[in-house]
Amino acid sequence: MSHYKYLFKILVLGDCGVGKSCLLMRFSDDRFTGKYLCTVGVDFKVRSVEVAGQVVKLQVWDTAGEERFKSLLPAYYRGAHGILLVYDTTSANTFRSIDGWLEEIHRRCPDRVNVLLVGNKCDDLEHRQVSLEQALHYADRRALGFCEVSAKSGANVNYAFAALAVDIFNRLVAFAPNRLSAGQYERDESEDRAKSQVTEKISLVGKGRLRSKNIEPCC
């Protein structure tokens, strides 16, 4: 899908070691490596998806979680449309850090941005420290979308990125068909007709909030 209608900029944020790079590798290349390599600064990948019959290009930025690299982040927040906020289900500390990341997001993104809370490594049941119920309750209180994924097995990884793309599409296109700040797009003869048709909220799995029962199990 080389031709695209919209371009969405997505950031993958979270503490060092939660598996941000592995999530991006699984999404972009459908592969996984067990070797731990800390991201130095920022890296990005591009992949196109289809939302409501429109080709959407996702420009996904993988950011380093280490404190020494956080000074590099402000410039990359600019123009972001969505954020995957990742914690490690086997590390309670990374889950407790979510509050701090949300404060950073609110400070760096004065304009509205879609945030999806993602619990990675949910296949590792033996070492789990953050329960599904605990994360769901937190997401409900914060009004965040939420799902658990496994970069290792691939469970729900594509779903997480697609869900975030749908949320962004709903906000910038479906509910505001005349607004084009969702990113670059290519004009064609059917543009006006397409905009007039996209007026209903798009959902991946029925209506309402995305819930774990709607997605595949991690184990």
N, C-alpha and C positions, 0 to 999 in steps of 0.2 A: 504494500500500500504506500507507494511513493508520493501520491497526490493526497493532500489532506485538507480538511476544512478548517480545523482549529488546532492550535498548539497550546498545550497546558504545561506549565512549569511546575514540577513536583519536587519537593525536598524530602529526603529521608533523614530524620533526626532521631537522636537517642544517644545513650551513653556508649562509650567505647566497649566493644566486645559483645553487643547485643545481637550482632549478625546483620547489620545494615548492608554491608557489601555483599554478603552471601544472598540476601534477599534480592538485591539488584541483579546479581549474576544469574540467579535462578529465573528471574522474570525476563531478563534480556536475552540470555543465552541458553536457558533451560539446563544449567549444569550446576554442580555443587563441588566445592573443595573443602576438605576438613582442615586445611592449613590455615592458621590465623595470620593474616597480614593486615596491620593497622593502616587505614586510609590516611594518606599524607595530604592534608588540605582538603580538596574537593575533587571528585570525579563525577562524570555523568554518562548516561546511556540514553539512547533514543529508541522507542518502539511505538508503533502505531496500533491503535485498537479501534473498534467500531462501536459507536454509541448512537442509538436511534437512527441507524442507517447512514450516519455521517462518519467519515474517517477522522479520527482525532490522533494527533501525534503527541505522545507523552515524552517530555524532556525531563528525565529523572536524575536529580543531583544527589549523589552519595556524599555525605559530609562526615568529617572526622569527629568523633565524640570526645576526644581528649581535650582537657582544659587548655592546653598550650595552642590548640588550633582554633579555639573559639573566636579569636580576634579576626579570623578570616571570614567568618560567617555573615556578618551584616550585609555585605554586598550581594550575597547570594539569596538573602531573604527578599530582596527587591524584585517585584514582579511575580512572586510565587502565587500560584492559584490553589495549590493543595499541599498538604504535609502528611506523610506517614510518620507517626510518632511511635517509635519502636522501643519496647522493653523486652527483657529476657525472662521467660516464665520460670526459669530455674534460678533467678537472682532477684530477691526482694529489694535489694538496694537499687537496682535499675528501675524498678517499678516506683519506688519512693521518689526517684528523680523526676518523674513525669511532671509534678507540680512546677518544678523549676523550669523545665522545658516549655511548659505552657505559658509561664510568665514571660519567658524570652520571646516566644512567638507573639504574644500580645504586644510586647514592646516593639518588636521589629516589624510587625505587620499591622499597622494601624487600620488598613482596609481589611475587610472580611476575607478570611481564607478558610478553606475546608480542611479539617483535621480528622484523620482516622487513626485511632489508637490500635496498635498492632502488638500482640504478644507472640514473640518468636520462640522457637524451640519447644513447641507444645507436644512434640513427639516424645520428648524425654520425660516420661511420667515418673520415673524413679527419683529424679532430682528436682521435681517441681516445687517451687516455693510460693508461687502466686496462683491462687485458684481461679478457675473460670468465673465463679460467682463473685469473687472479690473484684475482679477486673470489670465485670459487667456492671456491678453496683457503682464503681468509680466512674465508668463511662456514662452511666445514666445521670449521675449527679452533675457531671461536667457537660452534659449534652453532646457527647462525642460519639461518632460512629466507632464500632469496635469489631474486631475479629482476631482469632488466633491462627497462626500459620506455622509452617515448618519449612525453612529454607532447605533443610536436609532432604526431606521426603518430597517437597514440592507442594504439600497440602495447602490449599487455599491461597497460595502466593499470587497467582494470576487473578483470583477473585478479589483480593485486597486492592490491587492496583485498579482493576476494573470498577470496583465499588467506589473508589475515590474519584475516578474519572467521571462516573455517572453523577456523583454528588456535585462536582464542579460544573458539569454540563447542565444540570438542573438549575443551579444558581445563576450561571452566566448566560445561558442560552434558552432553556425551556421556559424559565420564568421571566426572562427579559429578552425576547426575540430580536429586539432592535439594538441590543447592546453587543458590541463586538470586541470588548476588551479581553475576551478569553484567549486571545493570542492571534498569531498570523493565520490567514486562511486564504484559499485560492478562490477567486471569483469565477462563476460560470453562469450560463444562461438560466439555470433553474434556481439561482440563489434566492430570489425573492419568494418563489413558490415554496422552497424548502423552509425558509424562515417562518412563513405563515403556517406551515404544517406542524412545526415543532412548538407546540404550546402546552403539552401535557407533561407532567412529571414522569421521568423514565425511572424504572426500578428493575434491578437485576432479578429479584426473587419476590414478586408480589409487592404489596404495599407496606409502608411503615419502616421501622428501624431494621437494620441488618442484624440478624441474630445468629448465634453459633449453630442453632438447630437447622438453619437453612444451608449450611455449608458442610463439606465433608469432614469426618473425624480425622484427627491428626495421627491416631495410632491404628 
